[in-house]
Amino acid sequence: MSRAFVFPGQGAQTIGMGKALADAYPAAKAVFDEVDEALGERLSSLIWEGEIADLTLTENAQPALMATSLAALRALQAEGVSIDDAAYVAGHSLGEYSALAAAGALEIADAARLLRTRGRAMQAAVPVGEGAMAAILGLSLDEVDAVAREAAEGDVCVAANDNDPAQVVVSGETEAVARAADLAKARGAKRALMLPVSAPFHCSLMAPAAAAMAEALAEVEIARPAVPLVANVLAHDVSDPGAIRDLLVEQVTHKVRWRESVAWMADQGVTEFWEIGAGKALSGMIRRIVAEAGTRAVGTPEDVAAAAESLN
């Protein structure tokens, strides 16, 4: 059986995530300590005891979700699971940094600092209220692309997250995204939901954030990952550190090709996907993309024990 380790993106955050892992596994606790030290603050206190509104701020959510994913991975490793038990790693948006840290391409401290920079830069790229995102349910990517083009009317409006066959997220200027949501419903979408996000991610409005990430990534060492990364921008594998650096910059303004990435991994023989970290959102998407795929969420000590047992 071939498996991939996949890592969640923004929206999976909850107060208390990773606390049980940190209590049960010293190696998991060490991840949160390392992230706290890298950021010069007790992000772990916010994650475990703070207010959800504060945790959901992009600059906090991004390093917090990475920390939780890497804590879960360290717990798995403490139970004898190796990164080499995966054929590929992949992550949804910020989860790509978790995937790279998991595969040894990024140090955890560097990933935390990069994600703090990324979160702040994405938030600062567009004034609050001027950008928006909407989830379109029940239309294909081609149909949503057509809706976005028609709704743009000279503004920015594009398909930003191709999540699964039934869910595509559009991003851009607020009025254009609202037009897209209305037009999608008129075209037969089951639902069109404006999302509670603070910025329009993965579209050209994020160009200032991409420039900030290019500068930040230039200062960080990226190693060859222990297993290939399936990149959001490419929807196939990459291992060259220079290419990974460029793709992380491109990713800020480009579409997250999650549906294609999962389908590509399945075509390479992956039959099982382990979602490592907070939540189960990716598992649902994966089953809608590849109906026969096995999925396993690994976010608690019980999940870790069951996952390790499955390999024995």
N, C-alpha and C positions, 0 to 999 in steps of 0.2 A: 504494500500500500504506500503510495506516494502522498506526502502531505505538504501543505504550505502553512507558514505562520503569518497571520495577518493582524494588523494593528489599527485600532479605531481612531476616528477623527473627532473633531469638535461636535459637541452635542451629547456625547456619552458621559459627560462629567456628572458626578453625584457627590454630595457631602458624605464623607466616610469611606470613599473608595480606597482600596488598598490597605486600610487599617488592619484588618484581620490578617492579611499577608505579612505585614510588618511585625505584628505581634507573634506570629507563628514561625517566621523564618528570619533569622538575623541577616541573611543575605538580602532579603527584601527590604528590611529596615535600613540597611546600608545604602540602598539606592536613594531613598528619600533623604537621608542625611547628606549624601553627595550632592543632590539637587539643591538642598537648602544652602549648603556651603557655596556652591557655584553661583547662586543668585544673591547670596549675602542676606538672606531673609528666611523666615520659617514658613516656607510655602506649605510644608506638611501640616502645620497647624491650621492653615486655611482649608486645606483639603479635608481634614478630619473633623474640624470643629467650627469652621467658619460659616459664612452666609452664602447660599447658593448664588445670589446676585454677584457677589465678589468673585467667587470661583468661576463663574460663567464669563467674566471679562476675558476677552481674547488673550491678553498678555499673561493671564493666570491659567486659563484653561489649557492652553497649548503645552507648557512645560508640565502641568499637573497630570495630564493624560499620558504624556510620555513616561513620567516617573512611575505611574501606576502600571503601565504596560511592562516596563523593565523590571519592576518589583515582581510581577507575576512570572516573568521569564526567569529571574534569579531563583524564585521558589521552585520552578520546574527543574532548573539545573541542580538545585540541592537534592531533588528527588531522582537524579540520574538522567534527566532528559537533556539532550545536547542540541545545539543549534544545527548540528549535522543531521538531526532527525528530520529536518525540513529540506525539501528540494528548492524552495524559494521563500523569500520574505516579501511582503508587500504591505503598504499602509495607505489609509484613506486620508489624503491631504496631509495634515500635520503628522499623521501616523507613519508617513514615509520616513520621518526622522526617527521615530521609535524603531521602525524596521531596520534602519541603518545602524542604530546603536545596538540592537539585538544581534546583528550580524558582525559586529566589531568594526564597522567602517567609521563610526563616530564614537568618541568617548562620551559617556553619559553627561559629564559636566559641560562639554562643548554643545551637546544636543540641547541641554537645558538653556544655556545662554543664547543659542541661536533661536530657539523657539520663543524666548522672551523678546528678543529683537524682532522676530517675525510677527508676533502678536501685536506689539506696539506699532510697528511699521504699517501693518495692514489696517489697524484702527485709524492711524493718522493719515492714511492715503486719501480718504474721502471724508468730508465733514459729516457728522452724525445727521441722519435724516435725508441725505442726498443720494444714498445708495440703498439697495434692497435686494433680497433674494426671495424666490417663490418656488415651492415644490409643485411640480405638475405630475399628477398621478393618472395613469391610464392612456397616455400617448407615447408613441415611440420617439426615439431621438430625432429622427428625420422630421417627424411632425412638430416636435418642439422647436427644432431649428427653424422651421418655416414660420411658426408662431412668433418666435423671437425677432426674426428679420422683419416681419410685418409690423410688430409692435414698436420696434425701435424708433421709427419716424425721425431718424437723424440722431437719436440718443444712443447710448450704449445699452444693449440688451442681448445677451447670448446664453446659450446652454452652457452651464458651468460645471455641473456634476452629472455625469451619465451613470447613475447608481445601479439601476437594474432595468429589466425590460418594461417595468411599470412605473418607474420614478426617475424623472429628470428635473434638475434644479436649474432655474434661470437666474441670472445675476446681471445687475447693471444699475442705471439711474432709476430712482424710485418710481417716477411716473411711468416710465417705459415698462418696468417690471409689473406694475399694476395693470397696465394695458395688456401685457402678455397673459397675466392670470385670467383676465376677463375673456380674452380671445380664446385661450385654451379651453375654457369651459364652454364657450360657444362652439368650439370644434369637437366637443365630445369628451373632454377630459373628465374623469370621475370626480376629481377634486383639483383645486388650485389654491394652495395655501401660502400666504405671505409668511415668511419665516421670522422668528424673533432673533435676528442677527443684527450686529451693530455695524456691519460693513458689507459691501458687495464683493465677496471673495471670488477668485478665479475668473476675473475678466480684466479688460485693458485698463479699467480705472485703478487697478492695483499696481500700475507701472512704477510709481514712487517706492512702493514696498519691494518690488523686484530689484530695484536699484540698491536699496538698503541691504537686501539679502546678498546681492553680488559682492558688496563691500565686506559684509560680515563673513561670508563663506570663504573669501580670499585669505582670511587670517586663520582658518581652521584646517587642520590636517584631516584628510579623508583617506582611509585605507581601503584596500580591496576587500569587499565583504566576504565573509566565510562561505556564504551561499548567495546566489544571485538575487538582486533586487528586481522586482517587476515594477517598473516606474509608472507613475500616474500619467505622465506626458506621452510615453511610448506605448503603453499597454503590452510590453514585452520586457525581457530580461536585460539587465545591464550590470556590469561588474567593474568597468574602468573608472577609477576615482575621478579623473578629469571630467568624464562624461556625466557622472553622478552630480558633481558640483554644478555643472551647467544646467542640468535638468532640475535641480532644486531651485534655481533662479527662475527658469521657465515656468515651473509649476505654479508660481504665485499668480500669474496672469492667464494660465492655460487651463483648459478643461481637465477635470479629474475623470479619467477614462476607466472607471472601476468595473463597469459591466464587461468591457473588452478585456481588461486585465484578468478577471476571474475566468472568463471563457478561454483565454489564451493558456492559463495555467492548467485548466481542465484538458485542453488539447494536448498538453505536454505530459499528461498522465496523472495529474494531481487528482486524487479522489477524496481527500479529507482536508478540511480547512480548520485550523485552530485559531480562534479569535482571542488574542492575548491582551488582557487589560480590562477596561471598564465596559460593561454593557454587552448587548447581543445584537446590535443593529446590523453589523456586517454579516452576521450569520443569516439573518433573514434575507438580506440582499442576495447572498451567495446561493441560497436555495431557490430563489426566483430566477437566478441566472442559469444555474446548473441543477436541475431538479433532483438528480440522483446523487449530488454531492453530500458527503458527510460533513457535519459541522460540529464544533465543540467550543463552547465559551470557557475561557480559563481566567477567572477573576477572583476566586476565593480559594482558601486552603483546601476545601472539599473538591473544588474543580481541579486543583493541582494534583491531588492524590489520585483522583479518577483518571486524569490524563496520563500520569506516570504509569498507573496500573495497566492502562490500555496498551502500553508498549511492551509489557512483560509477557 
